[in-house]
Amino acid sequence: MANVCEVCAKGEMTGNNVSHSHLKTKRSWKPNIQRVRAMVDGEVKRINVCTRCLRSGKVERAI
């Protein structure tokens, strides 16, 4: 599944794990993406949406 929200374009972020001795290794943070049935331009489509967009009401879910 794609790790990008189709509403707000939120995607994967990268950074470092920093240990107690200050050694750094690469890591990534992935958004919580859900595949939902939603109304898009009057028709039902399956889209990948982050949970923040779902919770804030930016997506109208189809029943």
N, CA, C and O of each residue as an XYZ file, in Angstrom:
252
protein
N       0.845     -1.183      0.000
C       0.000      0.000      0.000
C       0.888      1.244      0.000
O       1.936      1.274      0.646
N       0.461      2.247     -0.720
C       1.222      3.489     -0.757
C       1.156      4.182      0.604
O       0.115      4.194      1.261
N       2.274      4.751      1.008
C       2.311      5.458      2.292
C       2.098      6.949      2.102
O       2.803      7.765      2.696
N       1.117      7.308      1.266
C       0.808      8.711      1.020
C      -0.701      8.907      1.114
O      -1.471      8.132      0.546
N      -1.115      9.940      1.828
C      -2.525     10.289      1.923
C      -2.935     10.994      0.632
O      -2.252     11.918      0.190
N      -4.039     10.569      0.028
C      -4.491     11.158     -1.223
C      -5.232     12.475     -1.014
O      -5.580     13.145     -1.987
N      -5.480     12.860      0.246
C      -6.165     14.117      0.533
C      -5.152     15.214      0.872
O      -5.172     16.286      0.269
N      -4.274     14.947      1.828
C      -3.347     15.988      2.285
C      -1.907     15.744      1.842
O      -1.030     16.558      2.130
N      -1.652     14.643      1.150
C      -0.318     14.281      0.637
C       0.699     14.030      1.746
O       1.905     14.139      1.523
N       0.212     13.692      2.943
C       1.132     13.343      4.022
C       1.842     12.043      3.649
O       1.201     11.085      3.217
N       3.164     12.012      3.816
C       3.930     10.836      3.449
C       4.945     10.459      4.510
O       4.916     10.965      5.632
N       5.836      9.569      4.136
C       6.846      9.058      5.044
C       7.892     10.129      5.326
O       8.290     10.873      4.430
N       8.332     10.201      6.586
C       9.392     11.137      6.976
C      10.600     10.340      7.425
O      10.464      9.219      7.915
N      11.783     10.916      7.258
C      12.996     10.234      7.674
C      13.729     11.057      8.712
O      13.542     12.269      8.822
N      14.568     10.371      9.471
C      15.350     11.032     10.507
C      16.353     10.044     11.081
O      16.735      9.075     10.426
N      16.769     10.300     12.299
C      17.786      9.462     12.928
C      17.294      8.875     14.236
O      16.596      9.538     15.003
N      17.667      7.607     14.491
C      17.641      7.066     15.839
C      18.897      7.591     16.513
O      19.985      7.502     15.943
N      18.767      8.130     17.703
C      19.935      8.638     18.416
C      20.068      7.858     19.718
O      19.191      7.918     20.580
N      21.171      7.126     19.855
C      21.378      6.299     21.038
C      21.905      7.137     22.203
O      22.191      8.326     22.054
N      22.025      6.503     23.345
C      22.542      7.191     24.536
C      23.954      7.710     24.293
O      24.324      8.768     24.801
N      24.760      6.951     23.501
C      26.127      7.373     23.191
C      26.170      8.316     21.988
O      27.243      8.646     21.483
N      25.002      8.740     21.542
C      24.829      9.712     20.450
C      25.215      9.162     19.073
O      25.511      9.936     18.162
N      25.214      7.840     18.914
C      25.377      7.244     17.586
C      24.066      7.403     16.848
O      22.991      7.292     17.438
N      24.160      7.663     15.559
C      22.948      7.906     14.778
C      22.793      6.853     13.687
O      23.745      6.533     12.976
N      21.570      6.316     13.563
C      21.224      5.417     12.466
C      19.926      5.910     11.856
O      19.091      6.503     12.539
N      19.764      5.659     10.565
C      18.583      6.143      9.848
C      17.329      5.391     10.289
O      17.379      4.198     10.591
N      16.213      6.104     10.319
C      14.913      5.492     10.583
C      13.853      6.279      9.837
O      14.124      7.347      9.289
N      12.637      5.736      9.822
C      11.555      6.433      9.133
C      10.293      6.390      9.966
O      10.087      5.478     10.767
N       9.445      7.398      9.762
C       8.130      7.473     10.397
C       7.093      7.375      9.294
O       7.119      8.157      8.344
N       6.183      6.423      9.411
C       5.153      6.231      8.399
C       3.813      6.722      8.928
O       3.490      6.494     10.094
N       3.027      7.397      8.086
C       1.716      7.867      8.525
C       0.740      6.700      8.630
O       0.927      5.661      7.998
N      -0.295      6.883      9.429
C      -1.324      5.855      9.599
C      -2.314      5.996      8.442
O      -3.252      6.791      8.505
N      -2.089      5.212      7.385
C      -2.890      5.283      6.166
C      -3.922      4.163      6.162
O      -3.588      2.999      6.384
N      -5.168      4.519      5.909
C      -6.262      3.545      5.823
C      -6.836      3.572      4.414
O      -6.959      4.636      3.806
N      -7.188      2.393      3.896
C      -7.837      2.310      2.588
C      -9.343      2.287      2.839
O      -9.867      1.319      3.391
N     -10.041      3.351      2.433
C     -11.471      3.478      2.744
C     -12.277      3.733      1.472
O     -11.762      4.242      0.476
N     -13.553      3.365      1.537
C     -14.497      3.702      0.463
C     -15.023      5.087      0.762
O     -15.564      5.328      1.841
N     -14.871      6.007     -0.186
C     -15.278      7.388      0.044
C     -15.974      7.934     -1.184
O     -15.784      7.450     -2.300
N     -16.790      8.962     -0.950
C     -17.450      9.650     -2.051
C     -16.480     10.667     -2.650
O     -16.037     11.592     -1.968
N     -16.155     10.485     -3.935
C     -15.258     11.391     -4.641
C     -15.961     11.839     -5.915
O     -16.208     11.027     -6.807
N     -16.283     13.119     -6.004
C     -16.995     13.676     -7.161
C     -18.297     12.934     -7.448
O     -18.626     12.687     -8.608
N     -19.042     12.575     -6.395
C     -20.336     11.941     -6.542
C     -20.313     10.448     -6.801
O     -21.371      9.848     -6.991
N     -19.132      9.822     -6.815
C     -19.067      8.373     -7.006
C     -18.204      7.746     -5.918
O     -17.353      8.406     -5.321
N     -18.438      6.460     -5.672
C     -17.723      5.753     -4.617
C     -16.395      5.251     -5.167
O     -16.346      4.572     -6.192
N     -15.315      5.599     -4.462
C     -13.983      5.127     -4.846
C     -13.247      4.684     -3.597
O     -13.547      5.129     -2.489
N     -12.270      3.794     -3.792
C     -11.382      3.410     -2.699
C     -10.161      4.306     -2.759
O      -9.474      4.368     -3.778
N      -9.892      5.003     -1.654
C      -8.744      5.897     -1.609
C      -7.934      5.650     -0.340
O      -8.456      5.153      0.658
N      -6.657      6.004     -0.395
C      -5.776      5.910      0.762
C      -5.796      7.248      1.489
O      -5.452      8.284      0.919
N      -6.209      7.213      2.773
C      -6.391      8.433      3.540
C      -5.742      8.266      4.911
O      -5.820      7.196      5.516
N      -5.101      9.332      5.400
C      -4.535      9.274      6.743
C      -5.665      9.430      7.765
O      -6.728      9.969      7.458
N      -5.416      8.954      8.966
C      -6.454      8.971      9.988
C      -6.788     10.384     10.440
O      -7.895     10.624     10.924
N      -5.871     11.318     10.298
C      -6.174     12.703     10.677
C      -7.221     13.289      9.740
O      -8.119     14.002     10.189
N      -7.120     12.996      8.434
C      -8.120     13.484      7.477
C      -9.475     12.819      7.721
O     -10.515     13.464      7.590
N      -9.466     11.530      8.074
C     -10.718     10.842      8.395
C     -11.382     11.466      9.612
O     -12.586     11.725      9.606
N     -10.598     11.708     10.657
C     -11.129     12.212     11.910
C     -11.614     13.643     11.794
O     -12.594     14.019     12.437
N     -10.938     14.452     10.978
C     -11.305     15.864     10.873
C     -12.458     16.101      9.904
O     -12.937     17.229      9.784
N     -12.912     15.053      9.211
C     -14.065     15.189      8.344
C     -13.742     15.681      6.937
O     -14.641     16.125      6.222
N     -12.489     15.613      6.529
C     -12.119     16.009      5.171
C     -12.556     14.987      4.130
O     -12.562     15.270      2.932
N     -12.926     13.781      4.606
C     -13.337     12.699      3.705
C     -14.749     12.279      4.067
O     -15.047     12.053      5.239
N     -15.619     12.173      3.080
C     -16.966     11.670      3.307
C     -16.996     10.190      2.979
O     -16.899      9.801      1.815
N     -17.131      9.368      4.005
C     -17.104      7.912      3.792
C     -18.382      7.443      3.134
O     -19.466      7.959      3.408
N     -18.243      6.443      2.249
C     -19.394      5.841      1.596
C     -19.857      4.652      2.427
O     -19.056      3.985      3.082
N     -21.147      4.402      2.390
C     -21.711      3.284      3.173
C     -22.052      2.137      2.257
O     -22.537      1.103      2.716
